[in-house]
Amino acid sequence: MLKVWVAILNFLSATEFKIADKLGEAVAIISHFSFFWIFPVLLLYLPFKFFAVISILFALFYISVLAGDIFLSVFGHEKLEKKRGMVDITNVHEMKAELIGALVKYVGAIISFATIFNGLQKIFNGGAFNISHPSPFPYFDLLYFSLVTITTVGYGDIQPTLWVSKSLVIFEIVFGLGFVLLLFTMLISLYIDIQRKKKYK
């Protein structure tokens, strides 16, 4: 399982690096956002429920990639780290760049969970979540709910009503807490390493 995870992460990283080398970093970032964030959202608005299922699977795949990326970054996988340049982080500036990358992934997770929730709402004809005061923009309600859930605020104005939606809400809470804890662990570890290197120079 770990080998499959690493292989997928390596493939995605290599693809993004190739796009960045050939077309520029801005194009690589736009491609990433379009493919993993915008494309699954657009699938939700196609007329058949089949497309909502594809959208959910796509978003779940992206979340599993994010989870693998963070997990392996914190607990270490030398080949993966070398390919992504993480072994070469030697100063605070590079650490800040890593932090910005992590925050982008966090936002990606919020959008992906919102896509999953909207997909469930479409599949179950609006019965997956009870929305007390729906807005004119259907996607926005569950995007807001995703943000409130991942940050564990929980206002209670939107409630999951099915076991599937409840299970995924639990998964988002665990993912969000784990993401933040692992991110801080990684940053503290990197900062300590940088300070040690400065001390022995």
C-alpha positions in Angstrom: 0.0 0.0 0.0 2.8 2.4 0.9 4.6 1.6 -2.3 1.5 2.4 -4.3 1.0 5.7 -2.4 4.6 6.7 -3.0 4.4 5.7 -6.7 1.3 7.9 -7.2 2.9 10.9 -5.4 6.1 10.5 -7.4 4.1 10.4 -10.7 2.0 13.5 -9.8 5.1 15.4 -8.7 7.1 14.4 -11.8 4.1 15.5 -14.0 3.9 18.8 -12.3 7.6 19.4 -12.5 7.5 18.6 -16.3 4.7 21.1 -16.8 6.6 23.7 -14.7 9.8 23.1 -16.7 8.2 23.3 -20.1 5.4 25.9 -19.6 6.4 27.7 -16.4 5.5 27.4 -12.7 2.3 29.5 -13.1 0.9 27.1 -15.7 1.7 24.1 -13.5 -0.2 25.7 -10.5 -3.2 26.6 -12.7 -3.2 23.1 -14.2 -3.1 21.6 -10.7 -6.0 23.8 -9.5 -8.0 23.3 -12.7 -7.6 19.5 -12.6 -8.0 18.8 -8.9 -10.3 21.6 -7.8 -12.4 23.0 -10.6 -12.9 19.9 -12.8 -14.7 17.9 -10.0 -16.9 20.9 -9.2 -17.9 21.2 -12.8 -18.8 17.5 -12.9 -21.5 18.2 -10.2 -23.4 20.4 -12.6 -23.7 17.8 -15.4 -27.3 16.4 -15.6 -26.7 12.7 -14.6 -26.0 11.4 -11.0 -23.2 9.3 -12.5 -21.1 12.5 -12.9 -21.6 13.3 -9.2 -20.2 9.9 -8.3 -17.2 10.5 -10.5 -16.8 13.9 -8.9 -16.8 12.3 -5.4 -14.3 9.7 -6.4 -12.0 12.4 -7.9 -12.2 14.5 -4.7 -11.6 11.4 -2.5 -8.5 10.6 -4.6 -7.2 14.1 -4.2 -7.7 13.9 -0.4 -5.9 10.6 -0.2 -3.0 12.2 -2.2 -2.9 15.1 0.3 -3.0 12.7 3.2 -0.1 10.7 1.8 1.9 13.8 1.0 1.6 15.2 4.5 2.1 11.8 6.2 5.2 10.9 4.2 6.6 14.4 4.5 6.4 14.2 8.3 7.4 10.6 8.9 9.9 10.7 6.1 10.4 8.8 2.9 13.9 9.5 1.5 13.2 8.9 -2.2 10.1 11.0 -2.2 11.7 13.8 -0.2 14.7 13.9 -2.6 12.4 14.1 -5.6 10.5 17.0 -4.1 13.5 18.8 -2.8 12.5 18.6 0.8 15.9 17.3 2.0 17.4 20.6 0.7 15.4 22.8 3.1 18.1 24.7 4.9 16.7 28.1 5.8 13.6 29.9 7.1 12.7 31.2 3.6 12.4 27.7 2.2 10.5 26.7 5.3 8.0 29.5 4.6 7.6 28.2 1.0 6.8 24.8 2.4 4.3 26.3 4.8 2.5 28.2 1.9 2.4 24.9 0.0 0.8 23.2 3.0 -1.8 26.0 3.4 -2.7 25.6 -0.3 -3.2 21.8 0.3 -5.4 22.7 3.3 -7.6 24.9 1.1 -7.7 22.1 -1.5 -8.9 19.7 1.2 -11.7 22.1 2.1 -12.8 22.4 -1.5 -12.6 18.7 -2.1 -14.7 17.8 0.9 -17.2 20.5 -0.2 -17.3 18.8 -3.6 -17.9 15.4 -1.9 -20.7 16.8 0.2 -22.4 18.5 -2.8 -22.1 15.3 -4.7 -23.9 13.4 -1.9 -26.5 16.0 -1.8 -27.1 15.5 -5.6 -27.1 11.7 -5.4 -29.6 11.7 -2.5 -31.8 14.4 -4.0 -30.9 16.9 -1.2 -31.3 14.4 1.6 -27.7 14.0 2.6 -27.6 17.3 4.5 -30.2 19.4 6.2 -29.6 23.1 5.4 -31.7 25.4 7.6 -31.2 28.6 5.5 -30.0 27.7 2.0 -28.2 30.4 0.0 -28.9 31.1 -3.7 -25.6 29.3 -4.6 -25.9 25.6 -3.7 -22.2 24.8 -3.7 -21.5 27.7 -1.3 -23.5 26.2 1.5 -21.5 23.0 1.7 -18.2 24.8 1.0 -19.0 26.9 4.1 -20.0 23.7 6.0 -16.7 22.1 4.9 -14.7 25.0 6.3 -16.7 25.0 9.6 -16.2 21.2 9.9 -12.5 21.0 9.1 -11.8 23.8 11.7 -14.1 22.0 14.2 -16.2 25.1 14.8 -19.5 23.4 14.1 -22.3 26.1 14.2 -25.0 23.4 13.6 -26.9 25.3 10.9 -26.1 22.5 8.5 -26.4 18.9 9.6 -25.6 15.6 8.0 -28.6 13.3 7.9 -27.4 10.0 6.4 -24.7 7.6 7.8 -22.6 8.2 4.6 -22.6 12.0 5.1 -22.0 11.6 8.8 -19.1 9.2 8.2 -17.5 11.7 5.7 -17.9 14.6 8.2 -16.1 12.5 10.8 -13.4 11.8 8.2 -13.0 15.5 7.5 -12.7 16.4 11.2 -10.0 13.7 11.7 -8.2 14.7 8.5 -8.2 18.4 9.5 -6.9 17.8 13.0 -4.3 15.3 11.7 -3.2 17.8 9.0 -2.7 20.6 11.4 -0.8 18.4 14.0 1.4 16.9 11.3 2.1 20.2 9.7 3.2 21.8 13.0 5.3 18.7 13.7 7.0 19.0 10.4 7.6 22.8 10.8 9.0 22.4 14.3 11.3 19.6 13.1 12.5 21.7 10.2 13.1 24.7 12.3 15.1 22.7 14.9 17.3 21.3 12.0 17.9 24.7 10.6 18.9 26.1 14.0 21.3 23.2 14.6 22.9 23.7 11.2 23.4 27.4 12.0 24.9 26.5 15.4 27.5 24.1 13.9 28.6 26.4 11.0 
